Amino acid sequence: MLGGFGEWWLIASAAEQAAYKNPSCSASLLGALVLDVLFGGLIILVGFGSALAYIPLQLYTGIRWRGAWRIVALVPLLLMIPVFAITGLAFAQQSNLWPIILIFAAPVGTGCLVILMVVRRLGTQPP
């Protein structure tokens, strides 16, 4: 990390300077920067959305399901309990990257529960 800004700042700054020097390439550089920002925003949105969706899905499957389905539905807790603990600890220590593990792990836990719900629904419908 350079000056606390990181590599993205250097890349964005170099792209901006190149766009001023050569107006013909400014549209492609601007497009690349916009796509980079949109993709980064999408990752954060999916991560936080998954984290918010995970808790009610886990509660629903853990309370309403019975037998082997409940056991299988509780497997994502093996991943998510440590993730929530690490995230809470990082937040308590005022880390600026406190949600980063949650952003990347929550889609996995939520995805597992959604897939289980779909499989269970398809498997219990009469033909």
WOBEL-V426515 format. One record per backbone hydrogen bond with DSSP energy under -1.0 kcal/mol. CO is the residue of the C=O (numbers start at 1). NH is the residue of the N-H. If there is no record, write none. Layout:
((CO | NH) (CO | NH))
This chain:
((2 | 5) (7 | 11) (8 | 12) (9 | 13) (10 | 14) (11 | 15) (12 | 16) (13 | 17) (14 | 18) (15 | 19) (16 | 20) (17 | 21) (18 | 22) (22 | 25) (25 | 29) (26 | 30) (27 | 31) (28 | 32) (29 | 33) (30 | 34) (31 | 35) (32 | 36) (33 | 37) (34 | 38) (35 | 39) (36 | 40) (37 | 41) (38 | 42) (39 | 43) (40 | 44) (41 | 45) (42 | 46) (43 | 47) (44 | 48) (45 | 49) (46 | 50) (47 | 51) (48 | 52) (49 | 53) (50 | 54) (53 | 57) (54 | 58) (55 | 59) (56 | 60) (57 | 61) (58 | 62) (59 | 63) (60 | 64) (61 | 65) (67 | 71) (68 | 72) (69 | 73) (70 | 74) (72 | 75) (74 | 77) (75 | 78) (76 | 80) (77 | 81) (79 | 83) (80 | 84) (81 | 85) (82 | 86) (83 | 87) (84 | 88) (85 | 89) (86 | 90) (87 | 91) (88 | 92) (89 | 93) (90 | 95) (91 | 94) (95 | 98) (97 | 100) (99 | 103) (100 | 104) (101 | 105) (102 | 106) (105 | 109) (106 | 110) (107 | 111) (108 | 112) (109 | 113) (110 | 114) (111 | 115) (112 | 116) (113 | 117) (114 | 118) (115 | 119) (116 | 120) (117 | 121) (118 | 122) (119 | 123) (120 | 124))
